Amino acid sequence: MTRVELKHISTKHILRDVNLTIPDGQLLALLGPTGAGKTTLLNVIAGVIDYEGSVLFDGESIDDKPAGKRNVGYVFQDLALFPHLTVYKNIAYGLKVRRNSLGEIEKRVNELLRLMKIEHLKNRYPRNLSGGERQRVALARALAFSPHILLLDEPLNNLDRYTRQYIRAEIRQIQKGFGITTIFVTHDVEEAKELGDAVAILVDGRLRQVGTFDEVFSNPADEEIANLLGSQNVLECSSYKHLWGELYEVDCKGMKIVVTCEGSVIKKISIPAREIYIYADKPMGPRLNTYKGTVLEITPLSSSITRVKIKVGENILLAELPKDIFSSLDLKVGKEVFLKLRLKSIIAFGADPTPEKVREKIKERF
């Protein structure tokens, strides 16, 4: 297992002073929007592009080592299997280039064929494989020479949802079995949650936040990260008025919402998607922060969570519902529903809050 350290990594036009440490054997999910620099960061570690700064494996700089000497396994977005080689020969390719003996190659390839459950495919060509099968072959090829670190660049991007979920579980099992330090690039929040021991968020070439998924999800460093995660609905407040104590009523495009706030200025509020409660009928009890809305869109995020987009007046809110609750509501696009916002879950931000203040305020609530 290998500890990876990135110190002050910058590249022309993209990465800007990235500092990151990945402990031995950790699977780090590298999450960010398109164009954030995620693939560029993998290419820096692999040594295939020029960069400033330093990459260290177990405390030793590898900056002077060319790509072929860094002992890095890399699975590209398009998998890049050799179309003219069989599955067996694709997996064996890296070992052959490194001049391993025929006996060593045969032993290692057969071991990986067995571990990946693709022994029956060894004489097939890539054109005769399904997406999931090609993924297993690409992963086996990357692991063949026992790399120090494994880089996975959105490897599940072109798979259907069912296959993606299945391969995701396999990747996690294989990664833990080998104990190999791994970086998994994704723009899918659910993938990051399911796979990562930790998640690092890259936006505009800068590393913005690192932590476990629960830490980042519950304590986003700023509003942009909250929006990226889909964990928060951030609404602009056109006005607000003091009720009593720490209670205020804010106006978000005509939607009157009661919030708590210690300060005297409220510019925006944030509502976690999983703290929005949906009802098919008008709920009993106090009407505080209860609204009527219309379902605009329904999107399964995973086998256990479904995201529902709801229009409330001029606002669009995202709610994320557990499987059992979603099933019980019988929701359809166009259906009118009621939703309730839990007072404690709503975070009020004053003018230009710092990331530290945002984290502090969210931690107080959760």
C-alpha positions as CSV (number, residue, x, y, z in Angstrom):
1,M,0.0,0.0,0.0
2,T,1.2,3.5,-0.8
3,R,0.6,6.9,0.7
4,V,0.2,9.6,-2.0
5,E,1.0,13.3,-1.4
6,L,0.4,16.1,-3.8
7,K,2.2,19.4,-2.9
8,H,1.4,22.7,-4.6
9,I,0.4,21.0,-7.8
10,S,-0.3,23.5,-10.7
11,T,-0.7,23.0,-14.4
12,K,-1.0,25.5,-17.3
13,H,-4.5,26.9,-17.4
14,I,-6.2,24.2,-15.1
15,L,-4.9,23.1,-11.7
16,R,-4.0,25.7,-9.1
17,D,-2.0,24.9,-6.0
18,V,-3.5,21.6,-5.2
19,N,-2.4,20.0,-1.9
20,L,-3.7,16.6,-1.0
21,T,-2.7,13.5,1.0
22,I,-4.2,10.1,0.4
23,P,-3.5,7.6,3.1
24,D,-2.3,4.0,2.4
25,G,-5.1,1.8,1.0
26,Q,-7.7,4.6,0.9
27,L,-10.2,4.9,-1.9
28,L,-10.6,8.6,-2.6
29,A,-13.6,9.8,-4.7
30,L,-12.5,12.9,-6.7
31,L,-15.7,14.7,-7.3
32,G,-16.3,17.8,-9.4
33,P,-18.1,19.3,-12.4
34,T,-17.0,18.9,-16.0
35,G,-13.8,20.9,-16.6
36,A,-12.8,21.1,-13.0
37,G,-9.4,19.4,-13.6
38,K,-10.2,15.9,-12.3
39,T,-8.6,14.0,-15.2
40,T,-5.7,16.5,-15.3
41,L,-4.9,15.7,-11.7
42,L,-4.8,11.9,-12.5
43,N,-2.5,12.7,-15.5
44,V,-0.2,14.6,-13.1
45,I,0.0,11.6,-10.8
46,A,0.5,9.2,-13.8
47,G,3.3,11.5,-15.1
48,V,1.8,12.0,-18.6
49,I,1.7,15.8,-18.5
50,D,3.9,18.6,-17.3
51,Y,3.2,20.2,-13.9
52,E,4.6,22.3,-11.1
53,G,4.8,21.1,-7.6
54,S,5.6,17.7,-6.2
55,V,4.1,14.2,-6.2
56,L,5.3,11.8,-3.5
57,F,4.8,8.1,-3.0
58,D,5.5,7.1,0.7
59,G,7.4,10.3,1.2
60,E,9.6,10.0,-1.8
61,S,9.3,12.3,-4.8
62,I,8.6,10.7,-8.1
63,D,8.7,13.9,-10.1
64,D,11.8,12.8,-12.1
65,K,10.3,9.4,-13.0
66,P,8.7,9.1,-16.4
67,A,5.2,7.6,-16.7
68,G,6.4,4.1,-17.3
69,K,8.5,4.1,-14.1
70,R,5.8,5.3,-11.7
71,N,4.1,2.0,-11.3
72,V,0.6,3.5,-11.7
73,G,-2.4,1.6,-12.9
74,Y,-4.8,3.7,-15.0
75,V,-8.3,2.9,-16.2
76,F,-9.3,5.6,-18.7
77,Q,-12.8,6.9,-19.4
78,D,-13.0,5.0,-22.7
79,L,-11.2,1.9,-21.3
80,A,-8.8,1.9,-24.3
81,L,-8.7,-1.9,-24.7
82,F,-6.6,-3.1,-27.6
83,P,-9.3,-4.2,-30.2
84,H,-6.9,-6.7,-32.0
85,L,-5.9,-8.5,-28.8
86,T,-7.9,-11.1,-26.8
87,V,-9.0,-10.5,-23.2
88,Y,-6.0,-12.7,-22.1
89,K,-3.5,-10.7,-24.2
90,N,-5.0,-7.3,-23.1
91,I,-4.4,-8.2,-19.5
92,A,-1.0,-9.6,-20.2
93,Y,0.2,-6.6,-22.2
94,G,1.7,-4.6,-19.4
95,L,3.5,-7.6,-18.0
96,K,4.9,-8.4,-21.4
97,V,6.2,-4.8,-21.8
98,R,7.9,-5.1,-18.4
99,R,9.6,-8.3,-19.7
100,N,8.1,-10.7,-17.1
101,S,8.7,-14.3,-17.8
102,L,6.0,-16.3,-19.6
103,G,5.4,-18.3,-16.4
104,E,4.9,-15.2,-14.3
105,I,2.6,-13.7,-17.0
106,E,0.4,-16.8,-17.2
107,K,0.2,-17.1,-13.4
108,R,-0.8,-13.4,-12.9
109,V,-3.3,-13.2,-15.8
110,N,-5.0,-16.4,-14.7
111,E,-5.3,-15.1,-11.2
112,L,-6.9,-11.9,-12.4
113,L,-9.2,-13.7,-14.7
114,R,-10.4,-15.7,-11.8
115,L,-10.7,-12.7,-9.4
116,M,-12.7,-10.7,-12.0
117,K,-14.8,-13.8,-12.9
118,I,-14.0,-13.5,-16.5
119,E,-12.1,-16.8,-17.1
120,H,-14.7,-17.8,-19.7
121,L,-13.9,-14.6,-21.7
122,K,-10.2,-15.0,-22.0
123,N,-10.2,-15.8,-25.8
124,R,-12.8,-13.2,-26.8
125,Y,-12.0,-9.8,-28.4
126,P,-13.3,-6.5,-26.9
127,R,-15.9,-6.1,-29.7
128,N,-17.6,-9.2,-28.4
129,L,-17.8,-8.0,-24.8
130,S,-20.6,-6.2,-22.9
131,G,-19.9,-2.9,-21.2
132,G,-19.5,-4.5,-17.8
133,E,-17.2,-7.2,-19.2
134,R,-15.0,-4.6,-20.9
135,Q,-14.9,-2.8,-17.6
136,R,-13.6,-5.9,-15.8
137,V,-11.0,-6.5,-18.4
138,A,-9.7,-2.9,-18.2
139,L,-9.5,-3.1,-14.4
140,A,-7.7,-6.5,-14.6
141,R,-5.2,-5.0,-17.0
142,A,-4.6,-2.0,-14.7
143,L,-3.9,-4.3,-11.8
144,A,-1.8,-6.9,-13.6
145,F,1.6,-5.4,-12.7
146,S,0.7,-4.8,-9.0
147,P,0.7,-1.0,-9.2
148,H,1.4,1.3,-6.2
149,I,-1.7,3.3,-6.9
150,L,-4.8,2.8,-9.1
151,L,-6.4,5.7,-11.0
152,L,-10.0,5.3,-12.3
153,D,-11.2,8.1,-14.6
154,E,-15.0,7.9,-14.6
155,P,-14.8,4.2,-15.6
156,L,-18.6,3.6,-15.2
157,N,-19.6,6.6,-17.3
158,N,-20.8,4.6,-20.4
159,L,-22.6,1.8,-18.5
160,D,-26.4,1.5,-17.9
161,R,-27.6,2.2,-14.4
162,Y,-28.0,-1.4,-13.3
163,T,-24.6,-2.5,-14.6
164,R,-23.0,0.6,-13.1
165,Q,-24.4,-0.3,-9.6
166,Y,-23.1,-3.9,-10.0
167,I,-19.6,-2.9,-11.2
168,R,-19.4,-0.2,-8.5
169,A,-19.8,-2.9,-5.8
170,E,-17.2,-5.1,-7.5
171,I,-14.7,-2.2,-7.7
172,R,-15.1,-1.6,-4.0
173,Q,-14.7,-5.3,-3.1
174,I,-11.6,-5.6,-5.4
175,Q,-10.0,-2.4,-4.1
176,K,-10.3,-3.5,-0.5
177,G,-9.1,-7.0,-1.4
178,F,-6.0,-5.7,-3.0
179,G,-5.6,-2.9,-0.4
180,I,-4.4,-0.6,-3.2
181,T,-4.6,3.2,-2.8
182,T,-7.1,4.4,-5.4
183,I,-8.5,7.6,-6.8
184,F,-11.9,7.3,-8.4
185,V,-12.9,10.3,-10.6
186,T,-16.7,10.9,-10.8
187,H,-19.2,13.7,-11.2
188,D,-21.9,11.4,-9.7
189,V,-22.6,12.2,-6.0
190,E,-24.1,8.8,-5.3
191,E,-21.0,7.1,-6.7
192,A,-18.8,9.2,-4.5
193,K,-20.9,8.3,-1.5
194,E,-21.0,4.6,-2.1
195,L,-17.4,4.1,-3.2
196,G,-15.2,6.6,-1.3
197,D,-13.6,6.2,2.1
198,A,-13.2,10.0,1.6
199,V,-14.2,12.5,-1.0
200,A,-12.2,15.4,-2.4
201,I,-14.1,18.2,-4.3
202,L,-12.3,20.0,-7.1
203,V,-13.9,23.1,-8.7
204,D,-12.2,25.4,-11.2
205,G,-8.8,23.7,-10.7
206,R,-8.8,24.2,-7.0
207,L,-9.3,21.6,-4.2
208,R,-12.1,23.1,-2.2
209,Q,-12.9,20.5,0.4
210,V,-11.8,17.0,1.6
211,G,-13.4,14.7,4.2
212,T,-15.7,11.7,4.5
213,F,-18.8,11.9,2.4
214,D,-21.0,12.5,5.5
215,E,-18.7,15.3,6.7
216,V,-18.8,17.1,3.3
217,F,-22.5,16.4,2.8
218,S,-23.5,17.8,6.2
219,N,-20.9,20.5,6.3
220,P,-20.3,21.9,2.8
221,A,-17.6,24.5,2.8
222,D,-19.6,27.0,0.8
223,E,-22.8,27.4,-1.2
224,E,-21.2,26.3,-4.5
225,I,-20.2,22.9,-3.0
226,A,-23.6,22.6,-1.4
227,N,-25.2,23.0,-4.9
228,L,-22.7,20.6,-6.5
229,L,-23.5,17.9,-3.9
230,G,-27.2,18.4,-4.5
231,S,-27.4,18.3,-0.7
232,Q,-28.8,21.8,-0.3
233,N,-31.4,24.0,-1.8
234,V,-30.0,27.5,-1.7
235,L,-32.6,30.3,-2.0
236,E,-32.1,34.0,-2.3
237,C,-34.0,36.1,0.2
238,S,-35.5,39.4,-1.2
239,S,-36.5,40.5,2.3
240,Y,-36.8,39.4,5.9
241,K,-38.5,40.5,9.1
242,H,-37.8,39.8,12.7
243,L,-40.5,37.9,14.6
244,W,-39.2,37.3,18.0
245,G,-36.0,36.0,19.6
246,E,-34.0,34.3,16.9
247,L,-37.0,33.7,14.6
248,Y,-37.2,35.5,11.3
249,E,-39.5,35.3,8.3
250,V,-37.8,35.5,5.0
251,D,-39.3,36.0,1.5
252,C,-37.8,33.9,-1.2
253,K,-39.7,34.8,-4.4
254,G,-42.9,35.0,-2.6
255,M,-42.3,31.9,-0.5
256,K,-42.5,33.0,3.2
257,I,-40.2,30.8,5.3
258,V,-39.6,31.0,9.0
259,V,-35.9,30.5,10.0
260,T,-33.7,31.0,13.0
261,C,-30.8,33.4,12.8
262,E,-28.4,34.8,15.4
263,G,-27.5,37.8,13.3
264,S,-29.5,40.7,12.0
265,V,-28.9,40.2,8.2
266,I,-30.2,37.3,6.1
267,K,-29.2,37.1,2.4
268,K,-29.7,33.4,1.6
269,I,-31.1,30.3,3.2
270,S,-30.1,26.6,2.6
271,I,-32.4,23.7,2.9
272,P,-31.0,20.1,2.8
273,A,-32.7,18.0,0.1
274,R,-33.2,15.1,2.5
275,E,-34.8,17.4,5.1
276,I,-37.8,18.2,2.9
277,Y,-40.8,16.1,3.8
278,I,-43.4,15.4,1.1
279,Y,-47.1,14.4,1.7
280,A,-49.7,13.3,-0.7
281,D,-52.4,15.1,1.4
282,K,-52.3,18.2,3.6
283,P,-50.4,17.2,6.7
284,M,-52.0,17.5,10.2
285,G,-50.6,19.8,12.9
286,P,-49.0,23.2,12.7
287,R,-48.8,24.9,9.3
288,L,-45.4,26.4,9.9
289,N,-43.3,26.1,6.7
290,T,-45.8,24.0,5.0
291,Y,-46.4,24.5,1.2
292,K,-48.2,23.2,-1.8
293,G,-46.2,22.3,-4.9
294,T,-46.2,20.4,-8.2
295,V,-43.9,17.5,-9.1
296,L,-41.8,18.5,-12.1
297,E,-39.3,15.6,-12.3
298,I,-38.5,12.3,-10.7
299,T,-34.9,10.9,-10.9
300,P,-33.6,7.7,-9.2
301,L,-30.2,8.4,-7.7
302,S,-29.6,4.9,-6.5
303,S,-31.5,1.8,-5.5
304,S,-32.4,3.4,-2.2
305,I,-32.8,7.2,-2.9
306,T,-35.0,9.0,-5.4
307,R,-34.7,12.8,-6.1
308,V,-38.0,14.7,-6.7
309,K,-38.0,18.2,-8.3
310,I,-40.9,20.3,-7.0
311,K,-42.1,23.7,-8.1
312,V,-43.4,25.9,-5.2
313,G,-44.5,29.2,-6.5
314,E,-41.5,30.6,-8.4
315,N,-39.0,28.4,-6.6
316,I,-37.7,25.0,-7.6
317,L,-36.8,22.6,-4.7
318,L,-35.1,19.3,-4.8
319,A,-36.1,16.6,-2.3
320,E,-34.4,13.2,-1.8
321,L,-36.6,10.5,-0.6
322,P,-35.8,7.0,0.8
323,K,-37.2,4.1,-1.3
324,D,-40.0,3.2,1.1
325,I,-41.3,6.7,1.5
326,F,-41.1,7.4,-2.3
327,S,-43.0,4.2,-3.0
328,S,-45.8,5.0,-0.5
329,L,-46.4,8.4,-2.0
330,D,-47.2,7.2,-5.6
331,L,-45.7,10.3,-7.1
332,K,-46.0,11.2,-10.7
333,V,-44.9,14.2,-12.8
334,G,-47.7,16.9,-12.6
335,K,-49.1,15.6,-9.3
336,E,-49.8,18.2,-6.6
337,V,-48.2,17.5,-3.2
338,F,-47.6,19.2,0.1
339,L,-44.1,19.7,1.6
340,K,-42.9,20.7,5.0
341,L,-39.6,22.2,5.9
342,R,-38.2,21.4,9.3
343,L,-37.2,24.6,11.1
344,K,-34.1,23.2,12.6
345,S,-32.7,22.1,9.2
346,I,-32.9,25.5,7.5
347,I,-29.6,27.5,7.6
348,A,-29.7,31.3,7.3
349,F,-26.7,33.0,5.8
350,G,-25.9,36.7,6.3
351,A,-24.1,38.8,3.7
352,D,-21.1,37.1,2.1
353,P,-20.6,34.4,4.8
354,T,-17.1,32.9,5.0
355,P,-16.7,29.1,4.4
356,E,-15.6,28.8,8.1
357,K,-18.9,30.5,9.2
358,V,-20.9,28.3,6.9
359,R,-19.4,25.1,8.4
360,E,-19.8,26.5,11.9
361,K,-23.5,27.3,11.4
362,I,-24.3,23.9,9.8
363,K,-22.5,22.0,12.6
364,E,-24.6,23.8,15.2
365,R,-27.7,22.4,13.6
366,F,-26.6,18.8,12.9
